[in-house]
Amino acid sequence: MTKAVRYDEFGGIDVLRIDEVDRPVPAGTQVLVQVRATGINPGEAAVRTGAMRDIFPSTFPSGQGSDLAGVVVELGPDVDRFSVGDEVIGFSELRAAHAELVLVEIDNLTPKPENISWEVAGALYIAGTTAWGAVHSIQLEKGETVVVSGAAGGVGSFAVQLARRAGATVIGLASERNHEWLRSHGVIPVAYGDGVGERIEANAPNGIHAFIDAYGGGYVELALALGVPAEWVDTTIDFAAAAKYGVKTEPGTEGRAGAEVLAELAELIADGQLEVPIANVYPLTQVRRAYAELERRHTHGKIVLMP
Ligand SMILES: NC(=O)c1ccc[n+]([C@@H]2O[C@H](COP(=O)([O-])OP(=O)(O)OC[C@H]3O[C@@H](n4cnc5c(N)ncnc54)[C@H](OP(=O)(O)O)[C@@H]3O)[C@@H](O)[C@H]2O)c1
């Protein structure tokens, strides 16, 4: 038997429990991965409460989690790459990553560079590929100015760094305690709250070309009010505003980047060109505490479970 996060109904954090389940058996091109680290994301909380049931339906008992890093411990009969003992970064498409053991298709894995910590490797997939998709969707050109809301959070901390790598001037919206981290990554920090529009304009003498909203709650409207054309606004969360104003929602519910982009991000991290701040690490058994922290919505970087 092996431990896995499960829940039987939509609800708050207290529906989450740790179950003893049968050891999964890899079929076809799956491998069994012993999970060393698995990130948590706000979208998982929204799936769990049922808030996203129209977009992401659930069946019960439900597992949870996409991000993962770990060690290959068993191969399916058709696996032609990866060996037992390989250290890998990847993702579960079956909401099964918050567990000691998880089945993963080999196409959803990439080797873990030796010099990346388990915590960082396990935190990459959802936030990293979302930020990658958002930054690519607005096609930044060198010297353009982009604003990022939620700039120090899971998605935002990747997005600001990827936008800087694209040569953009980046304005990051965050509370004061995250300003030094943003500055240290070449980002102009701006406090959110009353007067944020004026503060953004004061820091953007060449105008604002694009806006990545990684927080929701009115930033799409703010971007449009600041004169950013709808096609250069991307929101990772405000789907109602996106439908109303025709802004982008990359990476959307389909076509998210996969293992190739994970490999690209991992290489940047291994080279010291991309930082993933780890806000906190919890044992798998403390999954409720981990989400309680995440759902306060002031995480700097990523929270990770370590089975
Ligand atoms: N579409 C997709 O595929 C996809 C994928 C991943 C995430 N998402 C969504 O994208 C959003 C961001 O995800 P995440 O993982 O980055 O979340 P997160 O890590 O929980 O974001 C936390 C950040 O939000 C900031 N924040 C809090 N209040 C704010 C405000 N009023 N204005 C601006 N920033 C504020 C916090 O900054 P301070 O600590 O400085 O206050 C903190 O750094 C979530 O809504 C998530 O559901 C969508």
The ligand as an ORCA input file, in Angstrom:
! r2SCAN-3c Opt
* xyz 0 1
  N      -4.938     29.283    -16.561
  C      -4.094     28.436    -16.012
  O      -3.715     27.423    -16.585
  C      -3.572     28.741    -14.659
  C      -2.450     28.063    -14.172
  C      -1.918     28.441    -12.941
  C      -2.531     29.427    -12.194
  N      -3.658     30.016    -12.663
  C      -4.318     31.079    -11.903
  O      -3.438     32.190    -11.917
  C      -3.502     32.874    -10.672
  C      -2.095     32.954    -10.087
  O      -1.675     31.667     -9.682
  P      -0.430     31.556     -8.723
  O      -0.067     30.153     -8.584
  O       0.613     32.543     -9.134
  O      -1.091     32.104     -7.350
  P      -0.371     32.510     -6.021
  O       1.026     32.004     -6.003
  O      -1.264     32.128     -4.907
  O      -0.326     34.098     -6.098
  C       0.010     34.766     -4.922
  C       0.454     36.170     -5.259
  O      -0.676     37.022     -5.474
  C      -0.293     38.319     -5.035
  N      -1.424     39.153     -4.702
  C      -2.239     39.058     -3.604
  N      -3.181     40.030     -3.662
  C      -2.944     40.759     -4.803
  C      -3.563     41.875     -5.396
  N      -4.647     42.451     -4.875
  N      -3.043     42.348     -6.558
  C      -1.962     41.782     -7.120
  N      -1.314     40.703     -6.608
  C      -1.813     40.215     -5.447
  C       0.560     38.053     -3.819
  O       1.459     39.121     -3.701
  P       1.788     39.744     -2.264
  O       2.220     38.575     -1.411
  O       2.883     40.689     -2.559
  O       0.525     40.344     -1.736
  C       1.256     36.735     -4.135
  O       2.604     36.920     -4.543
  C      -4.477     32.086     -9.802
  O      -5.730     32.711     -9.855
  C      -4.507     30.729    -10.443
  O      -5.736     30.061    -10.227
  C      -4.176     29.702    -13.874
*
